[in-house]
Amino acid sequence: MDLVIEKARLDDVDELLKLYFEIYGADYPVKYGTDRTLMAHTISSEAYVWLVARDVEKNKIAGSVVFELDRADRVGKVSAAVVKPTYRGQALATRMIGPMVEELLAEGIVDSMYTTVRTVSMGPQMIFINCGFLSLGIFPNAHKLTDYETFTLFAKFGKGVLEKRKPIRTHGKLAPIYAVLNNELNERGLPVGSVTFDAPALLPEEKSDVKFECINAPNHVKRLFQKTFSDPYDRFYPFHDPNTLIETPNGETQIWAHLSKGDGYCAIVNFGRPVYELRGMFRNLMRLLREQGVSYIEVLISVEHIRSIEVLIQSQFLPSALYPAMMSRDGYPMDFVVMSRTVEPLNFRGITIDSSFKPYMDQYVELWKKMHLDTLEVFNDYE
């Protein structure tokens, strides 16, 4: 069987649409397999590399994968990997992904490449494990496909990137997830870095009567976001453009979010001001998001924003994934943590994960139990 791995062509779009529909049906949440216009743009753009594995003899596409490249923030993502059933068992996905990731990292186009992977089977996870990716955490109930699914986070780093991290001071509740990450770094012979943990004073609970309004206008919101924020740090949320603006009626508080109503996913891209200044507003914010059909919310935040992390924890967000050296600022790579919250019952039944993710799940469940079960305080009053 003569299989050639090469860049996709514009005349491949129709066949690629059929391939993704054959594997995932209409439930596939990534537009690379459903939006013809976006697919053509992606194939033509220098911000992406779209590879296909082509059966030369039959002139058919056997597999496909997309590499997204954020050259400004020096981070990349592996997306939309798929292999036709009749071509499985030949490590085809590994052959498409591994060499290209190595090339992108070696050329210095990005400092790291990451991916998120479903947990319905071990196959997709093993691809990235075999390609040398690190396990960085989980996203409980992150996407609703046939049912609510937990996803895993993997990343791979360029040579010397992790060594450049400076000493870090962060919130004490991040100690368990750092212990998991550092254990894996040690096992891989990678630098652990210096981390000090603080136990911030418990902030008194506040309640605010402020109401929020929601503007769902993707193009308008994106343009307004780019006009409002010029600092790359304020815009930083790789491959998540805000499509929704949540604001108070007087416009004093504006929260920028990427909302996917199809699968109940929401990433808050920017709170408009430090999170700790919004203490007391989260109840009404969560209520509005529920009304918008959101079942999972995540916030990507630098681990050094201790007061803001404390407010997120008090608002039922928990650390579920840790991404070291994700972004560089002033010449130093910064660690980021994904603080996530699911409003659906926590349920890990039926998932299949590699053993490297079990400690991430354990620390998350332990924090969840302490938040919900080991106290008499009533948290879920957003209904």
C-alpha contacts under 8 A as a table, 3 or more apart, distances in Angstrom:
res1	aa1	res2	aa2	distance
1	M	55	D	7.29
1	M	57	E	7.48
2	D	55	D	5.86
2	D	56	V	5.83
2	D	57	E	6.40
3	L	53	A	6.18
3	L	54	R	5.38
3	L	55	D	4.65
3	L	56	V	6.11
4	V	53	A	5.49
4	V	54	R	5.15
4	V	55	D	6.59
4	V	56	V	6.89
5	I	51	L	6.70
5	I	52	V	5.70
5	I	53	A	4.34
5	I	54	R	6.25
5	I	96	M	6.72
6	E	51	L	5.48
6	E	52	V	5.67
6	E	53	A	6.51
6	E	54	R	7.57
7	K	49	V	7.10
7	K	50	W	5.64
7	K	51	L	4.41
7	K	52	V	6.04
8	A	12	D	6.48
8	A	43	I	6.35
8	A	50	W	5.59
8	A	51	L	5.39
8	A	52	V	5.61
9	R	12	D	5.33
9	R	13	V	7.59
9	R	43	I	6.64
10	L	13	V	5.89
10	L	40	A	5.94
10	L	43	I	6.60
10	L	44	S	7.57
11	D	14	D	7.15
12	D	15	E	5.46
12	D	16	L	6.05
13	V	16	L	5.05
13	V	17	L	6.12
13	V	36	R	6.85
13	V	39	M	6.79
13	V	40	A	6.82
14	D	17	L	5.19
14	D	18	K	6.50
15	E	18	K	5.15
15	E	19	L	6.20
15	E	61	I	7.36
16	L	19	L	4.90
16	L	20	Y	6.26
16	L	33	G	6.95
16	L	61	I	7.61
16	L	64	S	7.85
17	L	20	Y	5.47
17	L	21	F	6.19
17	L	33	G	5.54
17	L	34	T	6.19
17	L	36	R	7.60
18	K	21	F	5.13
18	K	22	E	5.95
19	L	22	E	5.13
19	L	23	I	6.43
19	L	84	K	7.12
20	Y	23	I	5.25
20	Y	24	Y	5.84
20	Y	25	G	7.09
20	Y	28	Y	7.81
20	Y	33	G	5.27
20	Y	34	T	7.61
20	Y	82	V	7.41
21	F	24	Y	5.30
21	F	25	G	4.33
21	F	26	A	6.46
21	F	28	Y	7.80
21	F	33	G	7.25
21	F	34	T	7.75
22	E	25	G	5.86
23	I	82	V	7.73
23	I	84	K	7.43
24	Y	27	D	6.27
24	Y	28	Y	5.37
25	G	28	Y	6.35
27	D	145	L	5.99
27	D	146	T	7.40
28	Y	31	K	7.82
28	Y	33	G	7.35
28	Y	34	T	7.79
28	Y	145	L	7.55
29	P	145	L	7.72
29	P	262	G	7.57
29	P	263	D	7.32
30	V	33	G	6.32
30	V	34	T	7.36
30	V	80	A	7.06
31	K	34	T	4.98
31	K	35	D	5.26
31	K	38	L	7.29
31	K	39	M	7.83
32	Y	35	D	6.12
32	Y	36	R	7.93
32	Y	38	L	6.71
32	Y	39	M	5.47
32	Y	80	A	6.87
33	G	36	R	7.94
33	G	39	M	7.42
33	G	80	A	7.49
35	D	38	L	5.39
35	D	39	M	6.11
36	R	39	M	5.10
36	R	40	A	6.32
37	T	40	A	5.29
37	T	41	H	6.32
38	L	41	H	5.06
38	L	42	T	6.04
39	M	42	T	5.07
39	M	43	I	6.23
40	A	43	I	5.28
40	A	44	S	6.37
41	H	44	S	5.22
41	H	45	S	5.96
42	T	45	S	5.22
42	T	47	A	7.64
42	T	48	Y	6.05
42	T	49	V	7.83
42	T	50	W	7.40
43	I	48	Y	7.05
43	I	49	V	7.04
43	I	50	W	5.90
45	S	48	Y	5.84
45	S	49	V	7.96
46	E	49	V	7.18
47	A	68	E	6.34
47	A	69	L	5.20
47	A	70	D	6.90
47	A	71	R	7.64
48	Y	66	V	6.97
48	Y	67	F	5.51
48	Y	68	E	4.71
48	Y	69	L	5.67
49	V	66	V	5.93
49	V	67	F	5.00
49	V	68	E	6.73
49	V	69	L	7.97
50	W	64	S	7.43
50	W	65	V	5.97
50	W	66	V	4.47
50	W	67	F	6.19
51	L	64	S	5.79
51	L	65	V	5.48
51	L	66	V	6.36
51	L	96	M	7.14
52	V	61	I	6.57
52	V	62	A	7.34
52	V	63	G	5.51
52	V	64	S	4.37
52	V	65	V	6.56
52	V	96	M	7.75
53	A	61	I	5.87
53	A	62	A	5.35
53	A	63	G	4.93
53	A	64	S	6.33
53	A	92	L	7.75
53	A	96	M	7.39
54	R	59	N	6.72
54	R	60	K	5.78
54	R	61	I	4.52
54	R	62	A	5.63
54	R	63	G	7.28
55	D	58	K	5.58
55	D	59	N	5.39
55	D	60	K	5.16
55	D	61	I	6.04
55	D	62	A	6.25
56	V	59	N	4.81
56	V	60	K	6.99
61	I	64	S	7.62
62	A	83	V	5.92
62	A	84	K	5.29
62	A	87	Y	6.25
63	G	81	A	7.54
63	G	82	V	5.51
63	G	83	V	4.10
63	G	84	K	5.89
63	G	92	L	7.36
63	G	93	A	7.21
64	S	80	A	7.26
64	S	81	A	5.63
64	S	82	V	5.37
64	S	83	V	6.51
64	S	93	A	7.97
65	V	78	V	7.26
65	V	79	S	6.20
65	V	80	A	5.31
65	V	81	A	4.17
65	V	82	V	6.48
65	V	93	A	7.92
65	V	96	M	7.33
65	V	97	I	7.45
66	V	78	V	5.93
66	V	79	S	5.06
66	V	80	A	5.83
66	V	81	A	6.82
67	F	76	G	6.91
67	F	77	K	5.71
67	F	78	V	4.72
67	F	79	S	6.18
68	E	76	G	5.41
68	E	77	K	5.02
68	E	78	V	6.40
68	E	79	S	7.35
68	E	239	F	7.96
69	L	74	R	7.57
69	L	75	V	6.42
69	L	76	G	4.50
69	L	77	K	6.67
69	L	110	V	7.35
70	D	73	D	5.69
70	D	74	R	5.63
70	D	75	V	5.38
70	D	76	G	5.78
70	D	110	V	7.50
70	D	238	P	7.12
70	D	239	F	7.68
71	R	74	R	4.72
71	R	75	V	6.76
71	R	76	G	7.96
71	R	109	I	6.42
71	R	110	V	6.36
73	D	110	V	7.87
73	D	232	P	7.84
73	D	236	F	7.75
73	D	238	P	7.90
73	D	327	M	6.39
73	D	328	S	7.64
74	R	109	I	6.62
74	R	110	V	4.09
74	R	111	D	5.42
74	R	112	S	7.14
74	R	327	M	7.39
75	V	110	V	4.97
75	V	111	D	5.83
75	V	112	S	5.20
75	V	113	M	5.87
75	V	114	Y	7.85
75	V	238	P	7.37
75	V	326	M	7.29
75	V	327	M	7.69
76	G	110	V	6.25
76	G	112	S	6.25
76	G	113	M	4.45
76	G	114	Y	6.27
77	K	113	M	5.24
77	K	114	Y	4.79
77	K	115	T	5.47
78	V	81	A	7.57
78	V	97	I	7.89
78	V	113	M	7.02
78	V	114	Y	6.24
78	V	115	T	5.17
79	S	115	T	6.69
81	A	93	A	6.99
82	V	93	A	7.22
83	V	87	Y	6.70
83	V	88	R	6.52
83	V	92	L	7.29
83	V	93	A	6.73
84	K	87	Y	5.56
84	K	88	R	6.72
85	P	88	R	5.37
87	Y	90	Q	6.79
87	Y	92	L	7.67
88	R	91	A	7.05
88	R	92	L	7.00
89	G	92	L	7.61
91	A	94	T	5.33
91	A	95	R	6.24
91	A	127	I	8.00
92	L	95	R	5.02
92	L	96	M	6.26
93	A	96	M	5.11
93	A	97	I	6.05
93	A	127	I	6.82
94	T	97	I	5.17
94	T	98	G	5.55
94	T	127	I	5.44
94	T	128	F	7.45
94	T	130	N	7.28
94	T	131	C	6.67
95	R	98	G	5.81
95	R	99	P	6.74
96	M	99	P	6.73
96	M	100	M	6.83
97	I	100	M	5.57
97	I	101	V	6.10
97	I	131	C	7.53
98	G	101	V	5.40
98	G	102	E	6.28
98	G	131	C	5.14
99	P	102	E	5.10
99	P	103	E	6.12
100	M	103	E	4.98
100	M	104	L	6.17
101	V	104	L	5.21
101	V	105	L	6.18
101	V	113	M	7.12
102	E	105	L	5.26
102	E	106	A	5.91
103	E	106	A	5.11
103	E	107	E	6.02
104	L	107	E	5.35
104	L	108	G	6.43
104	L	109	I	5.64
104	L	110	V	6.52
105	L	108	G	5.19
105	L	109	I	6.30
105	L	110	V	5.77
105	L	111	D	6.20
105	L	112	S	6.78
105	L	113	M	7.82
105	L	157	F	7.18
105	L	158	G	5.03
105	L	159	K	7.77
106	A	109	I	7.82
106	A	158	G	6.66
106	A	159	K	7.57
108	G	111	D	6.47
108	G	158	G	7.47
110	V	113	M	7.22
110	V	158	G	7.67
111	D	157	F	5.92
111	D	158	G	5.15
111	D	161	V	6.57
112	S	155	A	6.68
112	S	156	K	5.48
112	S	157	F	4.28
112	S	158	G	5.87
112	S	326	M	7.28
113	M	155	A	5.45
113	M	156	K	5.33
113	M	157	F	6.60
114	Y	153	L	7.22
114	Y	154	F	5.44
114	Y	155	A	4.00
114	Y	156	K	6.37
115	T	153	L	5.97
115	T	154	F	5.38
115	T	155	A	6.44
116	T	151	F	6.19
116	T	152	T	5.41
116	T	153	L	4.68
116	T	154	F	6.36
117	V	124	P	6.57
117	V	125	Q	6.43
117	V	151	F	5.34
117	V	152	T	5.13
117	V	153	L	6.58
117	V	154	F	7.85
118	R	121	S	7.41
118	R	124	P	7.23
118	R	125	Q	7.78
118	R	149	E	7.25
118	R	150	T	6.70
118	R	151	F	4.76
118	R	152	T	6.55
119	T	122	M	6.81
119	T	125	Q	7.74
119	T	149	E	7.28
119	T	150	T	6.27
119	T	151	F	5.89
119	T	152	T	7.14
119	T	351	I	5.35
119	T	352	T	5.21
119	T	353	I	6.01
120	V	149	E	7.91
120	V	350	G	7.36
120	V	351	I	5.49
120	V	352	T	5.85
121	S	124	P	7.02
121	S	125	Q	7.92
121	S	351	I	7.36
121	S	352	T	5.46
121	S	353	I	7.58
122	M	125	Q	5.43
122	M	126	M	6.16
122	M	352	T	6.01
122	M	353	I	6.32
122	M	354	D	7.03
123	G	126	M	5.24
123	G	127	I	6.56
124	P	127	I	5.34
124	P	128	F	7.14
125	Q	128	F	5.59
125	Q	129	I	6.31
125	Q	353	I	7.59
125	Q	354	D	7.14
126	M	129	I	4.89
126	M	130	N	5.87
126	M	354	D	7.89
127	I	130	N	5.28
127	I	131	C	6.33
128	F	131	C	4.81
128	F	132	G	6.38
128	F	133	F	5.45
128	F	154	F	7.32
129	I	132	G	5.24
129	I	133	F	5.38
129	I	134	L	7.24
130	N	133	F	7.54
132	G	156	K	6.91
133	F	154	F	5.78
133	F	155	A	5.18
133	F	156	K	4.69
134	L	154	F	5.37
134	L	155	A	5.28
134	L	156	K	6.02
134	L	184	E	7.71
135	S	152	T	7.71
135	S	153	L	6.19
135	S	154	F	4.77
135	S	155	A	6.86
135	S	181	L	7.99
135	S	184	E	7.94
135	S	356	S	6.37
135	S	357	F	6.47
136	L	152	T	7.67
136	L	153	L	5.34
136	L	154	F	5.56
136	L	155	A	7.05
136	L	181	L	6.75
136	L	321	A	5.56
136	L	322	L	5.56
136	L	323	Y	6.35
136	L	357	F	7.74
136	L	360	Y	7.88
137	G	152	T	5.87
137	G	153	L	5.25
137	G	154	F	7.56
137	G	320	S	5.71
137	G	321	A	3.87
137	G	322	L	6.31
137	G	357	F	6.45
137	G	360	Y	5.55
137	G	361	M	7.66
138	I	150	T	6.86
138	I	151	F	5.69
138	I	152	T	4.37
138	I	153	L	5.92
138	I	320	S	5.54
138	I	321	A	5.72
138	I	357	F	7.31
138	I	360	Y	6.77
138	I	361	M	6.85
139	F	142	A	5.40
139	F	150	T	5.44
139	F	151	F	5.05
139	F	152	T	6.14
139	F	153	L	7.70
139	F	320	S	6.27
139	F	321	A	7.33
139	F	340	S	7.19
140	P	149	E	6.99
140	P	150	T	4.43
140	P	151	F	6.64
140	P	320	S	7.93
140	P	340	S	7.97
140	P	342	T	6.92
140	P	346	L	7.37
141	N	144	K	7.21
141	N	148	Y	4.99
141	N	149	E	4.80
141	N	150	T	4.73
141	N	151	F	7.62
141	N	295	S	7.92
141	N	296	Y	6.61
141	N	342	T	6.36
141	N	344	E	7.44
141	N	346	L	7.42
141	N	347	N	7.90
142	A	148	Y	6.97
142	A	149	E	6.09
142	A	150	T	5.71
142	A	151	F	6.58
142	A	264	G	7.83
142	A	265	Y	6.22
142	A	295	S	7.92
142	A	296	Y	5.55
142	A	297	I	7.90
142	A	342	T	7.50
143	H	148	Y	5.70
143	H	149	E	5.53
143	H	150	T	7.21
143	H	151	F	7.96
143	H	263	D	5.13
143	H	264	G	6.33
143	H	265	Y	5.89
143	H	296	Y	7.48
144	K	147	D	5.23
144	K	148	Y	4.21
144	K	149	E	6.08
144	K	262	G	7.74
144	K	263	D	4.38
144	K	264	G	6.30
144	K	265	Y	7.93
145	L	148	Y	6.31
145	L	149	E	7.06
145	L	263	D	6.31
150	T	348	F	7.56
150	T	351	I	7.48
152	T	357	F	7.68
153	L	321	A	7.11
155	A	323	Y	7.89
157	F	161	V	6.48
157	F	162	L	7.35
158	G	161	V	5.68
159	K	162	L	7.88
160	G	163	E	5.27
160	G	164	K	6.80
161	V	164	K	5.64
161	V	165	R	7.59
161	V	325	A	6.97
161	V	333	P	7.47
162	L	165	R	5.80
162	L	190	L	7.62
162	L	191	P	6.43
162	L	324	P	7.42
162	L	325	A	6.12
162	L	333	P	7.68
163	E	191	P	6.03
163	E	193	G	7.64
164	K	332	Y	6.23
164	K	333	P	6.39
165	R	193	G	6.64
165	R	325	A	6.51
165	R	332	Y	5.94
165	R	333	P	5.24
165	R	334	M	6.75
166	K	193	G	7.30
166	K	194	S	7.32
166	K	332	Y	6.56
166	K	333	P	7.46
167	P	193	G	6.65
167	P	194	S	4.72
167	P	195	V	5.88
167	P	196	T	7.87
168	I	194	S	6.16
168	I	195	V	4.69
168	I	196	T	6.13
168	I	304	E	6.94
169	R	195	V	5.74
169	R	196	T	4.62
169	R	197	F	5.74
169	R	198	D	6.98
169	R	303	V	7.81
169	R	304	E	5.96
170	T	174	L	7.22
170	T	195	V	7.29
170	T	196	T	6.31
170	T	197	F	5.08
170	T	198	D	5.93
170	T	303	V	5.59
170	T	304	E	4.96
170	T	305	H	7.21
170	T	306	I	5.77
171	H	174	L	5.70
171	H	175	A	7.58
171	H	197	F	5.47
171	H	198	D	5.03
171	H	199	A	6.28
171	H	200	P	7.14
171	H	303	V	7.37
171	H	304	E	7.54
171	H	306	I	5.23
171	H	309	I	7.10
171	H	310	E	7.46
172	G	175	A	5.44
172	G	197	F	4.68
172	G	198	D	4.99
172	G	199	A	5.21
172	G	200	P	7.85
173	K	176	P	6.98
173	K	199	A	7.97
174	L	177	I	5.51
174	L	178	Y	6.16
174	L	197	F	7.76
174	L	319	P	6.82
175	A	178	Y	5.14
175	A	179	A	6.11
175	A	197	F	6.77
176	P	179	A	5.04
176	P	180	V	6.49
176	P	363	Q	6.16
177	I	180	V	5.12
177	I	181	L	6.33
177	I	319	P	7.37
177	I	320	S	7.74
177	I	321	A	7.58
177	I	322	L	7.14
177	I	360	Y	6.51
177	I	363	Q	6.59
178	Y	181	L	5.01
178	Y	182	N	5.90
178	Y	322	L	7.53
179	A	182	N	5.19
179	A	183	N	6.09
180	V	183	N	5.28
180	V	184	E	6.54
180	V	359	P	6.25
180	V	360	Y	6.63
181	L	184	E	5.27
181	L	185	L	6.22
181	L	322	L	7.54
182	N	185	L	4.93
182	N	186	N	6.02
182	N	192	V	5.50
183	N	186	N	5.13
183	N	187	E	6.27
184	E	187	E	5.03
184	E	188	R	6.27
184	E	356	S	7.88
185	L	188	R	5.14
185	L	189	G	6.13
185	L	190	L	4.91
185	L	191	P	6.51
185	L	192	V	6.01
186	N	189	G	5.02
186	N	190	L	5.85
186	N	191	P	7.12
186	N	192	V	6.71
187	E	190	L	7.64
198	D	306	I	7.94
200	P	306	I	7.47
200	P	307	R	7.30
200	P	310	E	7.44
202	L	310	E	7.84
203	L	310	E	7.97
203	L	311	V	7.72
205	E	279	R	7.88
205	E	280	G	6.92
206	E	279	R	6.54
206	E	280	G	4.49
207	K	279	R	7.91
207	K	280	G	4.35
207	K	281	M	6.66
207	K	283	R	7.98
208	S	280	G	5.18
208	S	281	M	5.47
209	D	281	M	7.69
209	D	284	N	7.82
210	V	248	T	6.92
210	V	281	M	6.77
210	V	284	N	7.33
211	K	248	T	5.87
211	K	249	P	7.25
211	K	284	N	6.47
211	K	285	L	7.94
212	F	246	I	6.28
212	F	247	E	5.28
212	F	248	T	4.63
212	F	249	P	6.74
212	F	284	N	7.16
212	F	285	L	6.72
212	F	288	L	7.00
213	E	246	I	5.59
213	E	247	E	5.39
213	E	248	T	6.07
213	E	249	P	6.68
213	E	288	L	7.89
214	C	244	T	6.94
214	C	245	L	5.87
214	C	246	I	4.59
214	C	247	E	6.65
214	C	288	L	8.00
215	I	221	V	7.94
215	I	244	T	5.62
215	I	245	L	5.04
215	I	246	I	6.29
216	N	221	V	7.80
216	N	243	N	6.51
216	N	244	T	4.77
216	N	245	L	6.73
217	A	220	H	5.53
217	A	221	V	5.85
217	A	243	N	6.24
217	A	244	T	6.32
218	P	221	V	5.20
218	P	222	K	6.02
218	P	242	P	7.06
218	P	243	N	3.90
218	P	244	T	6.28
219	N	222	K	5.21
219	N	223	R	6.24
219	N	243	N	7.04
220	H	223	R	5.29
220	H	224	L	6.13
221	V	224	L	5.11
221	V	225	F	5.96
221	V	242	P	6.60
221	V	243	N	5.63
221	V	244	T	6.17
221	V	245	L	6.28
222	K	225	F	5.05
222	K	226	Q	6.28
222	K	241	D	6.67
222	K	242	P	5.79
222	K	243	N	6.19
223	R	226	Q	5.25
223	R	227	K	6.34
224	L	227	K	5.10
224	L	228	T	6.07
225	F	228	T	5.08
225	F	229	F	6.14
225	F	242	P	7.48
225	F	256	W	7.64
226	Q	229	F	5.48
226	Q	230	S	6.72
226	Q	235	R	7.93
227	K	230	S	6.96
229	F	232	P	7.84
229	F	234	D	6.20
229	F	235	R	6.56
230	S	234	D	7.41
230	S	235	R	7.59
231	D	234	D	5.41
231	D	235	R	6.71
232	P	235	R	5.10
232	P	236	F	5.99
233	Y	236	F	5.06
234	D	270	N	6.92
235	R	269	V	7.42
235	R	270	N	7.32
236	F	269	V	7.56
237	Y	240	H	5.68
237	Y	241	D	7.76
237	Y	269	V	6.03
237	Y	300	L	7.07
240	H	258	H	6.31
240	H	267	A	7.72
240	H	269	V	7.33
241	D	257	A	7.96
241	D	258	H	6.19
241	D	269	V	7.73
242	P	245	L	7.58
242	P	256	W	5.79
242	P	257	A	4.87
242	P	258	H	4.42
242	P	259	L	7.65
242	P	269	V	6.49
243	N	256	W	7.70
243	N	257	A	6.32
243	N	258	H	5.20
243	N	259	L	6.58
244	T	256	W	6.12
244	T	257	A	5.21
244	T	258	H	6.09
244	T	259	L	6.51
245	L	254	Q	6.82
245	L	255	I	5.90
245	L	256	W	4.91
245	L	257	A	6.32
246	I	254	Q	5.77
246	I	255	I	4.96
246	I	256	W	6.30
246	I	257	A	7.52
247	E	250	N	7.96
247	E	251	G	5.76
247	E	252	E	7.49
247	E	253	T	5.45
247	E	254	Q	4.34
247	E	255	I	6.05
248	T	251	G	5.13
248	T	252	E	6.39
248	T	253	T	5.55
248	T	254	Q	6.84
249	P	252	E	7.94
250	N	253	T	7.87
251	G	254	Q	6.40
253	T	272	G	6.81
254	Q	271	F	6.56
254	Q	272	G	5.48
255	I	268	I	7.32
255	I	269	V	7.86
255	I	270	N	5.96
255	I	271	F	4.44
255	I	272	G	5.64
256	W	268	I	6.06
256	W	269	V	5.53
256	W	270	N	5.14
256	W	271	F	6.24
256	W	272	G	7.35
257	A	266	C	6.76
257	A	267	A	5.68
257	A	268	I	4.27
257	A	269	V	5.13
257	A	270	N	6.99
258	H	266	C	5.65
258	H	267	A	5.15
258	H	268	I	6.29
258	H	269	V	6.72
259	L	264	G	7.66
259	L	265	Y	6.03
259	L	266	C	4.50
259	L	267	A	6.58
259	L	294	V	7.80
260	S	263	D	6.00
260	S	264	G	5.84
260	S	265	Y	5.13
260	S	266	C	6.22
260	S	294	V	7.94
261	K	264	G	4.94
261	K	265	Y	6.69
261	K	292	Q	7.34
261	K	293	G	6.08
261	K	294	V	6.70
262	G	265	Y	7.92
264	G	293	G	5.80
264	G	294	V	4.29
264	G	295	S	4.94
264	G	296	Y	6.21
265	Y	294	V	5.88
265	Y	295	S	6.41
265	Y	296	Y	5.17
265	Y	297	I	6.36
266	C	294	V	6.42
266	C	295	S	7.94
266	C	296	Y	6.09
266	C	297	I	4.79
266	C	298	E	6.47
267	A	297	I	5.74
267	A	298	E	4.93
267	A	299	V	6.02
268	I	271	F	7.07
268	I	297	I	7.32
268	I	298	E	6.40
268	I	299	V	5.49
268	I	300	L	7.79
269	V	299	V	7.14
269	V	300	L	7.56
270	N	273	R	7.78
271	F	274	P	6.85
271	F	275	V	6.45
273	R	277	E	7.05
274	P	277	E	5.62
274	P	278	L	7.39
274	P	308	S	6.80
275	V	278	L	5.40
275	V	279	R	7.17
275	V	308	S	4.93
275	V	309	I	7.96
275	V	311	V	7.10
275	V	312	L	7.72
276	Y	279	R	5.45
276	Y	307	R	5.99
276	Y	308	S	4.56
276	Y	309	I	7.99
276	Y	310	E	7.89
276	Y	311	V	5.73
278	L	281	M	5.58
278	L	282	F	7.26
279	R	282	F	6.75
279	R	311	V	6.34
280	G	283	R	7.06
281	M	284	N	5.81
281	M	285	L	6.29
282	F	285	L	4.80
282	F	286	M	5.89
282	F	315	S	6.57
283	R	286	M	5.28
283	R	287	R	6.20
283	R	315	S	7.87
283	R	381	D	7.76
283	R	382	Y	6.06
284	N	287	R	4.97
284	N	288	L	6.23
284	N	382	Y	7.49
285	L	288	L	5.23
285	L	289	L	6.34
286	M	289	L	5.08
286	M	290	R	6.20
286	M	382	Y	6.65
287	R	290	R	5.19
287	R	291	E	6.40
287	R	382	Y	5.37
287	R	383	E	6.77
288	L	291	E	5.06
288	L	292	Q	6.42
289	L	292	Q	4.92
289	L	293	G	6.57
289	L	294	V	5.41
290	R	293	G	5.16
290	R	294	V	5.06
290	R	295	S	6.75
291	E	294	V	7.34
294	V	297	I	7.29
295	S	342	T	5.87
295	S	343	V	5.26
295	S	344	E	6.25
296	Y	340	S	7.34
296	Y	341	R	5.82
296	Y	342	T	4.42
296	Y	343	V	6.26
296	Y	344	E	7.81
297	I	340	S	5.70
297	I	341	R	5.27
297	I	342	T	6.41
298	E	317	F	7.94
298	E	338	V	6.48
298	E	339	M	5.59
298	E	340	S	4.18
298	E	341	R	6.29
299	V	338	V	5.66
299	V	339	M	5.14
299	V	340	S	6.31
300	L	336	F	6.51
300	L	337	V	5.86
300	L	338	V	4.67
300	L	339	M	6.41
301	I	305	H	7.33
301	I	309	I	7.96
301	I	336	F	5.42
301	I	337	V	5.62
301	I	338	V	6.58
301	I	339	M	7.57
302	S	305	H	5.88
302	S	334	M	7.01
302	S	335	D	6.01
302	S	336	F	4.34
302	S	337	V	6.29
303	V	306	I	6.92
303	V	309	I	7.79
303	V	335	D	6.00
303	V	336	F	5.30
303	V	337	V	5.86
305	H	308	S	5.55
305	H	309	I	6.22
306	I	309	I	5.15
306	I	310	E	6.23
307	R	310	E	5.06
307	R	311	V	6.46
308	S	311	V	5.12
308	S	312	L	6.29
309	I	312	L	5.00
309	I	313	I	6.15
310	E	313	I	5.10
310	E	314	Q	6.21
311	V	314	Q	5.04
311	V	315	S	6.21
312	L	315	S	4.90
312	L	316	Q	6.49
312	L	317	F	5.23
312	L	318	L	7.64
312	L	339	M	7.51
313	I	316	Q	5.12
313	I	317	F	4.82
313	I	318	L	5.92
314	Q	317	F	7.28
316	Q	341	R	6.42
316	Q	371	M	7.45
316	Q	379	F	7.72
317	F	339	M	5.46
317	F	340	S	5.08
317	F	341	R	4.81
318	L	339	M	5.08
318	L	340	S	5.47
318	L	341	R	6.51
318	L	364	Y	7.04
318	L	367	L	7.23
318	L	368	W	7.40
319	P	322	L	7.59
319	P	337	V	6.51
319	P	338	V	5.82
319	P	339	M	4.51
319	P	340	S	6.42
319	P	364	Y	6.93
320	S	337	V	7.67
320	S	338	V	5.95
320	S	339	M	6.09
320	S	340	S	6.35
320	S	360	Y	7.00
320	S	361	M	7.80
320	S	364	Y	6.08
321	A	337	V	5.90
321	A	338	V	5.14
321	A	339	M	7.45
321	A	360	Y	7.57
322	L	335	D	7.44
322	L	336	F	6.10
322	L	337	V	4.51
322	L	338	V	6.25
323	Y	326	M	5.84
323	Y	335	D	5.81
323	Y	336	F	5.24
323	Y	337	V	6.07
323	Y	338	V	7.93
324	P	333	P	7.81
324	P	334	M	6.61
324	P	335	D	4.16
324	P	336	F	6.24
325	A	328	S	7.02
325	A	333	P	4.40
325	A	334	M	4.75
325	A	335	D	4.95
325	A	336	F	7.63
326	M	333	P	6.48
326	M	334	M	5.88
326	M	335	D	5.81
326	M	336	F	6.47
327	M	333	P	5.36
327	M	334	M	5.32
327	M	335	D	7.34
328	S	331	G	5.91
328	S	332	Y	5.09
328	S	333	P	3.98
328	S	334	M	5.71
329	R	332	Y	5.43
329	R	333	P	6.40
329	R	334	M	7.04
342	T	345	P	7.55
342	T	346	L	7.46
348	F	351	I	5.94
353	I	357	F	6.42
353	I	358	K	7.30
354	D	357	F	5.79
354	D	358	K	7.21
355	S	358	K	5.26
355	S	359	P	7.88
356	S	359	P	6.76
356	S	360	Y	7.92
357	F	360	Y	5.28
357	F	361	M	6.38
358	K	361	M	5.07
358	K	362	D	6.08
359	P	362	D	4.89
359	P	363	Q	6.17
360	Y	363	Q	5.40
360	Y	364	Y	6.25
361	M	364	Y	5.13
361	M	365	V	6.10
362	D	365	V	5.19
362	D	366	E	6.09
363	Q	366	E	5.10
363	Q	367	L	6.25
364	Y	367	L	5.26
364	Y	368	W	6.07
365	V	368	W	4.87
365	V	369	K	6.04
366	E	369	K	5.15
366	E	370	K	6.32
367	L	370	K	5.11
367	L	371	M	6.16
368	W	371	M	5.09
368	W	372	H	6.06
368	W	373	L	7.90
369	K	372	H	5.25
369	K	373	L	5.07
369	K	374	D	6.40
370	K	373	L	5.69
370	K	374	D	4.74
370	K	375	T	7.02
371	M	374	D	6.43
371	M	375	T	6.82
372	H	375	T	6.53
372	H	379	F	7.32
373	L	376	L	7.58
378	V	381	D	7.15
380	N	383	E	7.34
